[in-house]
Amino acid sequence: MIVVILGTSIAYLIYIASLNYISSSLAGILTAFEPVLAAILSVVFLA
């Protein structure tokens, strides 16, 4: 359980910190493509 909470927290903090270095429009585009990329990677790694 600690691994899940710690892993999620670290990923979230890295995401928030990275927003200082990119524009808001790029952040929106990357957020919109996240589910698509997750689906593609799940097919690649789990199939």
The first five atom37 places (N, CA, C, CB, O) and aatype in JSON, in Angstrom:
{
  "aatype": [12, 9, 19, 19, 9, 10, 7, 16, 15, 9, 0, 18, 10, 9, 18, 9, 0, 15, 10, 2, 18, 9, 15, 15, 15, 10, 0, 7, 9, 10, 16, 0, 13, 6, 14, 19, 10, 0, 0, 9, 10, 15, 19, 19, 13, 10, 0],
  "atom_mask": [
    [1, 1, 1, 1, 1],
    [1, 1, 1, 1, 1],
    [1, 1, 1, 1, 1],
    [1, 1, 1, 1, 1],
    [1, 1, 1, 1, 1],
    [1, 1, 1, 1, 1],
    [1, 1, 1, 0, 1],
    [1, 1, 1, 1, 1],
    [1, 1, 1, 1, 1],
    [1, 1, 1, 1, 1],
    [1, 1, 1, 1, 1],
    [1, 1, 1, 1, 1],
    [1, 1, 1, 1, 1],
    [1, 1, 1, 1, 1],
    [1, 1, 1, 1, 1],
    [1, 1, 1, 1, 1],
    [1, 1, 1, 1, 1],
    [1, 1, 1, 1, 1],
    [1, 1, 1, 1, 1],
    [1, 1, 1, 1, 1],
    [1, 1, 1, 1, 1],
    [1, 1, 1, 1, 1],
    [1, 1, 1, 1, 1],
    [1, 1, 1, 1, 1],
    [1, 1, 1, 1, 1],
    [1, 1, 1, 1, 1],
    [1, 1, 1, 1, 1],
    [1, 1, 1, 0, 1],
    [1, 1, 1, 1, 1],
    [1, 1, 1, 1, 1],
    [1, 1, 1, 1, 1],
    [1, 1, 1, 1, 1],
    [1, 1, 1, 1, 1],
    [1, 1, 1, 1, 1],
    [1, 1, 1, 1, 1],
    [1, 1, 1, 1, 1],
    [1, 1, 1, 1, 1],
    [1, 1, 1, 1, 1],
    [1, 1, 1, 1, 1],
    [1, 1, 1, 1, 1],
    [1, 1, 1, 1, 1],
    [1, 1, 1, 1, 1],
    [1, 1, 1, 1, 1],
    [1, 1, 1, 1, 1],
    [1, 1, 1, 1, 1],
    [1, 1, 1, 1, 1],
    [1, 1, 1, 1, 1]
  ],
  "atom_positions": [
    [[0.82, -1.19, 0.0], [0.0, 0.0, 0.0], [0.87, 1.26, 0.0], [-0.94, -0.01, 1.21], [0.55, 2.25, -0.65]],
    [[1.96, 1.2, 0.72], [2.86, 2.36, 0.77], [3.5, 2.59, -0.59], [3.95, 2.15, 1.84], [3.72, 3.74, -0.98]],
    [[3.8, 1.52, -1.31], [4.4, 1.66, -2.64], [3.45, 2.39, -3.58], [4.77, 0.27, -3.22], [3.87, 3.24, -4.36]],
    [[2.17, 2.06, -3.51], [1.17, 2.71, -4.37], [1.05, 4.18, -4.03], [-0.19, 2.02, -4.23], [1.06, 5.03, -4.92]],
    [[0.93, 4.49, -2.77], [0.78, 5.88, -2.34], [2.03, 6.68, -2.65], [0.46, 5.96, -0.84], [1.95, 7.81, -3.14]],
    [[3.19, 6.12, -2.37], [4.44, 6.82, -2.62], [4.68, 7.02, -4.12], [5.61, 6.05, -2.01], [5.09, 8.1, -4.54]],
    [[4.42, 5.99, -4.91], [4.6, 6.1, -6.36], [3.68, 7.14, -6.98], [0.0, 0.0, 0.0], [4.1, 7.91, -7.84]],
    [[2.42, 7.15, -6.55], [1.47, 8.13, -7.06], [1.85, 9.54, -6.63], [0.05, 7.8, -6.58], [1.77, 10.47, -7.42]],
    [[2.27, 9.69, -5.39], [2.65, 11.01, -4.89], [3.86, 11.57, -5.63], [2.95, 10.95, -3.39], [3.88, 12.75, -5.99]],
    [[4.85, 10.74, -5.86], [6.05, 11.2, -6.56], [5.72, 11.58, -8.0], [7.14, 10.11, -6.55], [6.18, 12.61, -8.49]],
    [[4.91, 10.77, -8.67], [4.52, 11.09, -10.05], [3.73, 12.39, -10.11], [3.68, 9.94, -10.66], [3.95, 13.2, -11.0]],
    [[2.83, 12.6, -9.17], [2.04, 13.83, -9.13], [2.93, 15.04, -8.87], [0.95, 13.73, -8.05], [2.75, 16.07, -9.52]],
    [[3.86, 14.94, -7.96], [4.76, 16.05, -7.66], [5.66, 16.39, -8.85], [5.61, 15.73, -6.43], [5.92, 17.56, -9.12]],
    [[6.13, 15.38, -9.56], [6.94, 15.62, -10.76], [6.1, 16.31, -11.82], [7.52, 14.3, -11.3], [6.58, 17.22, -12.5]],
    [[4.85, 15.89, -11.98], [3.95, 16.51, -12.96], [3.72, 17.98, -12.61], [2.6, 15.76, -13.02], [3.8, 18.84, -13.49]],
    [[3.45, 18.28, -11.37], [3.22, 19.66, -10.94], [4.48, 20.5, -11.13], [2.75, 19.71, -9.47], [4.4, 21.64, -11.57]],
    [[5.64, 19.95, -10.8], [6.89, 20.69, -10.96], [7.2, 20.95, -12.43], [8.05, 19.93, -10.32], [7.76, 21.99, -12.77]],
    [[6.83, 20.02, -13.3], [7.11, 20.2, -14.72], [6.24, 21.27, -15.35], [6.91, 18.89, -15.46], [6.59, 21.8, -16.41]],
    [[5.13, 21.61, -14.74], [4.26, 22.65, -15.29], [4.93, 24.02, -15.27], [2.96, 22.71, -14.5], [4.5, 24.93, -15.99]],
    [[5.96, 24.19, -14.48], [6.69, 25.46, -14.46], [7.53, 25.66, -15.72], [7.59, 25.52, -13.23], [7.93, 26.78, -16.02]],
    [[7.8, 24.59, -16.45], [8.72, 24.65, -17.58], [8.04, 24.57, -18.95], [9.72, 23.55, -17.47], [8.7, 24.76, -19.97]],
    [[6.73, 24.29, -18.99], [6.02, 24.21, -20.26], [4.83, 25.15, -20.24], [5.57, 22.76, -20.56], [4.38, 25.58, -19.18]],
    [[4.31, 25.46, -21.42], [3.16, 26.36, -21.51], [1.88, 25.62, -21.11], [3.02, 26.94, -22.94], [1.83, 24.39, -21.08]],
    [[0.86, 26.39, -20.8], [-0.41, 25.78, -20.39], [-1.08, 25.04, -21.55], [-1.35, 26.85, -19.84], [-1.74, 24.03, -21.33]],
    [[-0.9, 25.54, -22.77], [-1.5, 24.84, -23.91], [-0.84, 23.48, -24.14], [-1.39, 25.7, -25.18], [-1.52, 22.51, -24.45]],
    [[0.47, 23.41, -23.99], [1.16, 22.13, -24.13], [0.76, 21.17, -23.01], [2.69, 22.34, -24.13], [0.59, 19.98, -23.25]],
    [[0.6, 21.69, -21.81], [0.16, 20.84, -20.7], [-1.23, 20.27, -20.97], [0.16, 21.63, -19.38], [-1.49, 19.11, -20.66]],
    [[-2.11, 21.08, -21.54], [-3.45, 20.6, -21.88], [-3.43, 19.53, -22.94], [0.0, 0.0, 0.0], [-4.16, 18.55, -22.86]],
    [[-2.59, 19.72, -23.95], [-2.47, 18.72, -25.03], [-1.92, 17.41, -24.48], [-1.57, 19.25, -26.17], [-2.43, 16.34, -24.8]],
    [[-0.89, 17.49, -23.66], [-0.31, 16.27, -23.08], [-1.3, 15.55, -22.18], [0.96, 16.61, -22.3], [-1.35, 14.32, -22.16]],
    [[-2.09, 16.31, -21.43], [-3.1, 15.71, -20.55], [-4.19, 15.03, -21.37], [-3.71, 16.77, -19.63], [-4.7, 13.98, -20.97]],
    [[-4.55, 15.62, -22.51], [-5.58, 15.03, -23.36], [-5.11, 13.72, -23.99], [-6.0, 16.01, -24.45], [-5.92, 12.82, -24.21]],
    [[-3.83, 13.61, -24.3], [-3.31, 12.4, -24.94], [-2.9, 11.32, -23.94], [-2.13, 12.76, -25.8], [-2.53, 10.22, -24.36]],
    [[-2.95, 11.6, -22.67], [-2.53, 10.62, -21.67], [-3.35, 9.33, -21.72], [-2.62, 11.23, -20.29], [-2.75, 8.26, -21.69]],
    [[-4.69, 9.37, -21.79], [-5.44, 8.11, -21.86], [-5.15, 7.32, -23.14], [-6.93, 8.39, -21.77], [-5.12, 6.09, -23.12]],
    [[-4.96, 8.02, -24.25], [-4.65, 7.34, -25.51], [-3.31, 6.63, -25.41], [-4.64, 8.35, -26.68], [-3.18, 5.47, -25.81]],
    [[-2.32, 7.32, -24.87], [-1.0, 6.72, -24.71], [-1.04, 5.54, -23.74], [0.0, 7.77, -24.23], [-0.36, 4.54, -23.95]],
    [[-1.83, 5.66, -22.68], [-1.95, 4.56, -21.73], [-2.57, 3.33, -22.39], [-2.8, 4.98, -20.53], [-2.14, 2.21, -22.12]],
    [[-3.56, 3.53, -23.24], [-4.18, 2.4, -23.94], [-3.2, 1.74, -24.9], [-5.43, 2.86, -24.7], [-3.12, 0.52, -24.97]],
    [[-2.45, 2.56, -25.63], [-1.47, 2.01, -26.58], [-0.38, 1.24, -25.85], [-0.85, 3.14, -27.43], [-0.02, 0.14, -26.25]],
    [[0.15, 1.82, -24.78], [1.21, 1.15, -24.04], [0.72, -0.12, -23.35], [1.8, 2.09, -23.01], [1.47, -1.08, -23.22]],
    [[-0.55, -0.14, -22.92], [-1.07, -1.36, -22.3], [-1.18, -2.49, -23.32], [-2.44, -1.09, -21.66], [-0.94, -3.65, -22.98]],
    [[-1.54, -2.16, -24.55], [-1.6, -3.18, -25.59], [-0.19, -3.68, -25.9], [-2.27, -2.62, -26.87], [0.02, -4.88, -26.09]],
    [[0.77, -2.76, -25.96], [2.14, -3.15, -26.3], [2.74, -4.04, -25.21], [3.02, -1.9, -26.49], [3.35, -5.07, -25.51]],
    [[2.57, -3.65, -23.95], [3.23, -4.39, -22.88], [2.45, -5.6, -22.38], [3.49, -3.47, -21.74], [3.04, -6.54, -21.86]],
    [[1.13, -5.59, -22.52], [0.34, -6.69, -21.97], [-0.13, -7.69, -23.02], [-0.85, -6.13, -21.26], [-0.66, -8.75, -22.67]],
    [[0.05, -7.36, -24.27], [-0.41, -8.3, -25.32], [0.71, -9.19, -25.8], [-0.99, -7.53, -26.5], [0.49, -10.03, -26.67]]
  ]
}
